[in-house]
Amino acid sequence: MVNKPDNMSLEDRLKAQARELGFVSVGIAPAEDDRLRARRLHQWLDDGFHGDMGWMEDRADVRQGPQSMWPEARSVIALGMSYAPEVDPLALEGDAERARISVYAQGRDYHDTVKKALKALARWMCAEIPETQLKVFVDTAPVMEKPLGEAAGLGWQGKHTNMVSREHGNWLFLGAIYTTLELTPDAPHSDRCGSCRACLDACPTDAFPQANRLDARRCISYLTIEHKGPIPEEFRENIGNRIYGCDDCLAVCPWNKFAQTAARHRAFAPRDELIAPRLDELLELDDAAFRAKFSGSPIKRIGRNRFLRNCLIAAGNSGNSALLPQVEVLSNDADDVVAEAARWAREQLSAIP
């Protein structure tokens, strides 16, 4: 435990406690709705850029700011945990035998780890100030964590719309605590992207119609995780061997050079079997084996069928005809989406001279 002098402010004591709990970044912002960002959210939804994510539209009015959700909120505590990778996320590009899993999904499910730490910090706050009321959030509630993180000084939203930190690059899981306490806010962070457009140029599927605007319908992370049906054929070749998420726009950000693996929370250390998994082994997974393999992982959330759909797209792109027998078996899978992806993969592999 870190000793906290009696003359430390509540804000400083809170930040010290947050760091003890594994957060590497913490800041405070007023719990005010942001009209500009609310307009941008509604424009994004009107353009249909959210694709199948109906939950974004269903609670859009609540999502536009803290007080739209909870009028009694007066302050927001924005927090970040590091998941900085040890190896280049792009290292497996084009590998015919291995699949690529997004860095964030190679360790334990961040929802569980971040929420546990948020609840511990909330208990500390209630012990310090018994009359306080608060709510904790991590990703699953209608909360715009990235704009709140920017307002609290954690970093800024880059041109790829993700949070960028001067100390931790792109590699932060975000959480938030809304509270009725009137806390002294930190200065919001300024945009430090300048003229750089590395993230925009790196996108394999041209998912950014312009800087700071993402068309999720073209995003590989959306297509391999959120999208439930067949992946549109126009994107399949460019998906390559990515089977869960995509790190390309994150990995090329110059600010990552300051990120330190030593700052990474221990829960997010990658599991050996998820760093460079073999496609032939993944194609063998039935439902029970899938659930066992990905227990405690965010990958488990998409289920065996969606996961195998992704693996079959990767197989079709691999140029590895040794995968044909497994692909052939899956072309008769009980799930129509899996079977269709297998037939497409078979066609691609059968065309190899």
C-alpha positions as CSV (number, residue, x, y, z in Angstrom):
1,M,0.0,0.0,0.0
2,V,1.1,3.6,-0.7
3,N,1.1,5.9,2.2
4,K,-1.1,8.9,1.6
5,P,-0.2,12.0,3.6
6,D,-3.1,13.6,5.5
7,N,-2.7,16.8,3.6
8,M,-3.3,15.2,0.2
9,S,-6.5,16.4,-1.5
10,L,-9.3,13.9,-2.1
11,E,-8.5,14.0,-5.8
12,D,-4.9,13.1,-5.3
13,R,-5.7,10.3,-2.8
14,L,-8.3,9.0,-5.3
15,K,-5.7,8.9,-8.1
16,A,-3.1,7.2,-5.9
17,Q,-5.7,4.6,-4.9
18,A,-6.6,4.0,-8.6
19,R,-2.9,3.4,-9.4
20,E,-2.7,0.9,-6.6
21,L,-5.5,-1.0,-8.2
22,G,-3.8,-1.3,-11.6
23,F,-4.9,1.8,-13.5
24,V,-2.0,3.6,-15.2
25,S,-4.0,6.6,-16.2
26,V,-6.7,8.5,-14.2
27,G,-8.3,11.9,-14.6
28,I,-11.4,13.9,-13.7
29,A,-13.9,15.7,-15.9
30,P,-17.1,17.5,-15.2
31,A,-20.3,15.4,-15.7
32,E,-21.6,17.6,-18.5
33,D,-23.2,16.6,-21.7
34,D,-21.1,17.5,-24.8
35,R,-23.4,18.9,-27.4
36,L,-20.8,18.8,-30.2
37,R,-20.1,15.1,-29.6
38,A,-23.8,14.4,-29.3
39,R,-24.4,15.9,-32.7
40,R,-21.5,13.8,-34.1
41,L,-23.0,10.7,-32.6
42,H,-26.4,11.3,-34.1
43,Q,-24.8,12.1,-37.5
44,W,-22.8,8.8,-37.3
45,L,-26.0,6.9,-36.6
46,D,-28.0,8.7,-39.3
47,D,-25.2,7.7,-41.8
48,G,-25.7,4.1,-40.8
49,F,-22.1,3.7,-39.9
50,H,-23.0,1.6,-36.8
51,G,-24.1,-1.3,-39.0
52,D,-25.8,-4.1,-37.1
53,M,-25.0,-2.5,-33.7
54,G,-28.6,-1.6,-32.9
55,W,-27.8,-1.0,-29.3
56,M,-25.9,2.1,-30.3
57,E,-29.1,3.6,-31.7
58,D,-31.5,2.3,-29.1
59,R,-30.0,4.3,-26.3
60,A,-28.4,7.2,-28.3
61,D,-30.0,9.9,-26.2
62,V,-28.6,8.4,-23.0
63,R,-25.2,7.8,-24.6
64,Q,-24.7,11.5,-25.5
65,G,-23.5,12.5,-22.1
66,P,-23.3,11.7,-18.3
67,Q,-26.2,13.8,-17.3
68,S,-28.4,12.4,-20.0
69,M,-28.0,9.1,-18.3
70,W,-27.9,10.3,-14.7
71,P,-28.9,13.9,-14.0
72,E,-27.5,13.8,-10.5
73,A,-23.9,13.1,-11.7
74,R,-21.5,16.0,-11.1
75,S,-18.1,14.5,-11.9
76,V,-16.6,11.7,-14.0
77,I,-13.5,9.8,-13.1
78,A,-12.0,8.4,-16.3
79,L,-9.5,5.6,-15.9
80,G,-7.2,3.5,-18.2
81,M,-5.4,0.2,-17.8
82,S,-2.5,-0.7,-20.1
83,Y,-2.4,-3.7,-22.4
84,A,0.7,-2.8,-24.3
85,P,2.0,-5.7,-26.4
86,E,5.5,-7.2,-26.3
87,V,5.6,-8.0,-30.0
88,D,4.6,-6.3,-33.2
89,P,0.9,-6.9,-33.7
90,L,1.5,-6.9,-37.5
91,A,4.2,-9.7,-37.3
92,L,2.0,-12.5,-38.6
93,E,0.6,-10.7,-41.6
94,G,0.4,-13.1,-44.6
95,D,1.4,-16.2,-42.6
96,A,-0.2,-19.2,-44.3
97,E,-0.4,-21.4,-41.2
98,R,-1.1,-18.9,-38.4
99,A,-4.0,-16.7,-37.5
100,R,-4.0,-13.2,-36.1
101,I,-5.9,-12.3,-32.9
102,S,-6.2,-8.7,-31.8
103,V,-3.8,-7.9,-28.9
104,Y,-6.6,-7.0,-26.6
105,A,-8.1,-10.5,-26.8
106,Q,-4.9,-12.5,-26.2
107,G,-5.2,-12.2,-22.4
108,R,-8.0,-12.3,-20.0
109,D,-11.4,-10.6,-20.7
110,Y,-10.8,-6.9,-19.9
111,H,-14.5,-6.4,-18.9
112,D,-14.0,-8.6,-15.8
113,T,-10.6,-7.2,-14.8
114,V,-11.4,-3.5,-15.3
115,K,-14.8,-3.8,-13.6
116,K,-13.3,-5.5,-10.6
117,A,-10.9,-2.7,-10.1
118,L,-13.5,0.0,-10.7
119,K,-15.7,-1.6,-8.0
120,A,-12.8,-1.7,-5.6
121,L,-12.1,2.0,-6.2
122,A,-15.9,2.7,-5.7
123,R,-15.8,1.0,-2.4
124,W,-12.8,3.1,-1.3
125,M,-14.6,6.2,-2.3
126,C,-17.7,5.3,-0.3
127,A,-15.6,4.6,2.7
128,E,-13.8,8.0,2.3
129,I,-17.0,9.9,1.6
130,P,-20.0,7.9,2.8
131,E,-22.6,10.3,1.4
132,T,-21.3,9.9,-2.1
133,Q,-23.4,8.2,-4.8
134,L,-21.7,6.6,-7.8
135,K,-22.0,4.3,-10.8
136,V,-19.2,2.3,-12.5
137,F,-19.0,1.5,-16.2
138,V,-16.8,-0.5,-18.5
139,D,-17.8,-0.7,-22.2
140,T,-21.2,-2.5,-21.8
141,A,-23.2,0.6,-20.8
142,P,-24.2,3.5,-23.0
143,V,-21.2,5.5,-22.0
144,M,-18.8,7.4,-24.4
145,E,-15.6,6.5,-22.6
146,K,-13.2,7.9,-25.2
147,P,-14.6,11.5,-25.2
148,L,-14.8,11.4,-21.4
149,G,-11.1,10.2,-21.3
150,E,-10.2,13.1,-23.5
151,A,-12.1,15.6,-21.3
152,A,-10.4,14.2,-18.2
153,G,-6.9,14.5,-19.7
154,L,-6.1,10.9,-20.3
155,G,-5.3,11.5,-24.0
156,W,-7.1,12.4,-27.2
157,Q,-9.2,10.6,-29.8
158,G,-7.0,10.0,-32.8
159,K,-8.0,10.2,-36.4
160,H,-8.9,6.5,-36.1
161,T,-11.4,7.5,-33.3
162,N,-9.5,5.5,-30.6
163,M,-7.9,6.9,-27.5
164,V,-4.2,7.9,-27.9
165,S,-2.0,8.6,-24.8
166,R,1.4,10.2,-24.8
167,E,2.5,7.7,-22.2
168,H,0.7,4.5,-23.3
169,G,0.1,4.9,-27.0
170,N,-3.2,3.3,-28.2
171,W,-3.1,0.5,-25.6
172,L,-5.5,1.5,-22.9
173,F,-8.7,-0.2,-21.7
174,L,-11.0,2.5,-20.5
175,G,-13.5,2.6,-17.6
176,A,-15.5,5.4,-15.9
177,I,-17.0,6.2,-12.6
178,Y,-19.9,8.7,-12.4
179,T,-20.3,10.4,-9.0
180,T,-22.4,13.0,-7.3
181,L,-19.2,14.5,-5.8
182,E,-18.0,17.9,-7.0
183,L,-14.4,17.0,-7.8
184,T,-11.8,19.4,-9.2
185,P,-11.5,18.5,-12.9
186,D,-8.3,18.0,-14.8
187,A,-7.5,20.0,-18.0
188,P,-8.8,18.3,-21.1
189,H,-6.1,16.9,-23.4
190,S,-5.3,18.6,-26.7
191,D,-5.1,16.7,-30.0
192,R,-1.5,15.7,-30.8
193,C,-2.0,13.9,-34.1
194,G,-0.9,16.8,-36.3
195,S,-0.7,16.0,-40.0
196,C,0.0,12.3,-39.4
197,R,-2.4,10.0,-41.1
198,A,-0.6,6.6,-40.6
199,C,-3.7,5.0,-39.0
200,L,-6.0,6.1,-41.9
201,D,-3.6,4.8,-44.5
202,A,-3.1,1.5,-42.7
203,C,-6.7,0.4,-42.8
204,P,-7.0,-2.7,-45.0
205,T,-10.7,-2.1,-45.9
206,D,-10.8,1.8,-46.1
207,A,-13.1,2.0,-43.1
208,F,-12.3,5.8,-42.6
209,P,-14.2,8.0,-45.0
210,Q,-12.4,10.9,-43.4
211,A,-10.3,11.6,-40.3
212,N,-12.2,11.0,-37.1
213,R,-15.0,9.1,-38.8
214,L,-15.3,5.3,-38.8
215,D,-17.7,3.4,-41.0
216,A,-18.0,0.3,-38.8
217,R,-19.5,-1.7,-41.7
218,R,-16.1,-1.7,-43.4
219,C,-14.1,-2.3,-40.2
220,I,-12.5,-5.7,-39.7
221,S,-13.0,-5.6,-36.0
222,Y,-16.7,-5.0,-36.5
223,L,-16.9,-7.6,-39.3
224,T,-15.2,-10.4,-37.3
225,I,-16.7,-9.6,-33.9
226,E,-20.0,-7.7,-34.0
227,H,-21.4,-8.8,-37.4
228,K,-23.3,-12.0,-37.2
229,G,-24.1,-13.0,-40.8
230,P,-21.9,-13.8,-43.8
231,I,-19.0,-11.4,-44.2
232,P,-19.5,-9.5,-47.5
233,E,-17.2,-10.9,-50.2
234,E,-15.8,-7.4,-51.0
235,F,-13.9,-7.5,-47.7
236,R,-12.9,-11.1,-47.4
237,E,-9.5,-11.0,-49.2
238,N,-8.4,-7.9,-47.3
239,I,-9.3,-9.6,-44.0
240,G,-6.3,-11.8,-44.6
241,N,-5.6,-14.0,-41.6
242,R,-7.3,-11.8,-39.0
243,I,-9.8,-14.0,-37.1
244,Y,-10.7,-11.8,-34.2
245,G,-10.4,-8.0,-34.5
246,C,-7.8,-5.9,-36.2
247,D,-4.9,-3.9,-34.8
248,D,-3.5,-2.3,-37.9
249,C,-4.6,1.3,-37.3
250,L,-3.5,1.0,-33.7
251,A,-0.2,-0.7,-34.4
252,V,1.1,2.0,-36.7
253,C,0.6,5.0,-34.4
254,P,3.9,6.8,-33.7
255,W,2.9,7.4,-30.1
256,N,3.2,3.7,-29.3
257,K,7.0,4.2,-29.1
258,F,6.4,5.5,-25.6
259,A,4.3,2.6,-24.4
260,Q,6.0,0.3,-22.0
261,T,5.1,-3.4,-21.6
262,A,6.1,-3.0,-17.9
263,A,3.0,-0.9,-17.4
264,R,0.7,-3.6,-18.7
265,H,-1.7,-5.1,-16.2
266,R,-0.7,-8.7,-15.5
267,A,-4.2,-10.0,-16.4
268,F,-3.5,-8.9,-20.0
269,A,-0.3,-10.9,-20.5
270,P,-1.0,-12.9,-23.7
271,R,-1.8,-16.6,-23.4
272,D,0.8,-18.6,-25.4
273,E,-1.7,-20.4,-27.4
274,L,-3.4,-17.2,-28.6
275,I,-0.2,-15.3,-29.8
276,A,0.1,-17.2,-33.0
277,P,-2.6,-20.0,-33.2
278,R,-2.5,-22.5,-36.0
279,L,-5.4,-22.3,-38.4
280,D,-5.6,-26.1,-38.8
281,E,-6.1,-26.6,-35.0
282,L,-8.7,-23.8,-34.9
283,L,-10.7,-25.4,-37.7
284,E,-11.1,-28.6,-35.6
285,L,-13.0,-26.9,-32.8
286,D,-16.5,-28.0,-32.0
287,D,-18.7,-26.0,-29.6
288,A,-17.4,-27.7,-26.4
289,A,-13.8,-27.4,-27.5
290,F,-14.3,-23.7,-28.4
291,R,-15.8,-22.9,-25.1
292,A,-13.0,-24.7,-23.2
293,K,-10.2,-23.1,-25.2
294,F,-11.6,-19.6,-24.8
295,S,-12.8,-19.7,-21.3
296,G,-12.1,-16.3,-19.6
297,S,-11.4,-14.8,-23.0
298,P,-13.5,-12.1,-24.8
299,I,-13.4,-14.3,-27.8
300,K,-15.8,-16.7,-26.1
301,R,-18.5,-14.0,-26.5
302,I,-18.9,-14.4,-30.3
303,G,-19.5,-18.2,-30.1
304,R,-18.1,-21.1,-32.1
305,N,-20.0,-20.5,-35.3
306,R,-19.0,-16.8,-35.8
307,F,-15.4,-17.7,-34.8
308,L,-15.2,-20.6,-37.4
309,R,-16.6,-18.3,-40.0
310,N,-13.7,-16.0,-39.4
311,C,-11.2,-18.9,-39.4
312,L,-12.6,-20.1,-42.8
313,I,-12.1,-16.7,-44.3
314,A,-8.5,-16.8,-43.1
315,A,-8.1,-20.3,-44.5
316,G,-9.5,-19.2,-47.9
317,N,-6.9,-16.4,-47.9
318,S,-4.0,-18.6,-46.8
319,G,-3.1,-20.2,-50.1
320,N,-2.5,-23.3,-47.9
321,S,-4.1,-26.2,-49.8
322,A,-3.3,-28.5,-46.8
323,L,-6.3,-27.0,-45.1
324,L,-8.7,-28.3,-47.8
325,P,-9.8,-31.5,-46.0
326,Q,-10.9,-29.5,-42.9
327,V,-12.6,-26.9,-45.1
328,E,-14.5,-29.6,-47.0
329,V,-15.9,-31.1,-43.7
330,L,-17.1,-27.6,-42.6
331,S,-18.8,-27.0,-46.0
332,N,-21.5,-29.3,-44.6
333,D,-21.7,-27.7,-41.2
334,A,-25.1,-27.4,-39.6
335,D,-24.7,-23.6,-39.3
336,D,-25.5,-22.0,-42.7
337,V,-23.0,-19.1,-42.2
338,V,-20.1,-21.5,-41.4
339,A,-21.0,-23.7,-44.4
340,E,-21.1,-20.8,-46.8
341,A,-17.7,-19.5,-45.6
342,A,-16.3,-23.0,-46.0
343,R,-17.6,-23.3,-49.6
344,W,-16.0,-19.9,-50.3
345,A,-12.7,-21.0,-48.8
346,R,-12.8,-24.3,-50.7
347,E,-13.2,-22.3,-53.9
348,Q,-10.2,-20.1,-53.1
349,L,-8.0,-23.0,-52.2
350,S,-9.1,-25.2,-55.1
351,A,-8.0,-22.4,-57.5
352,I,-4.4,-22.7,-56.3
353,P,-2.2,-24.0,-59.2
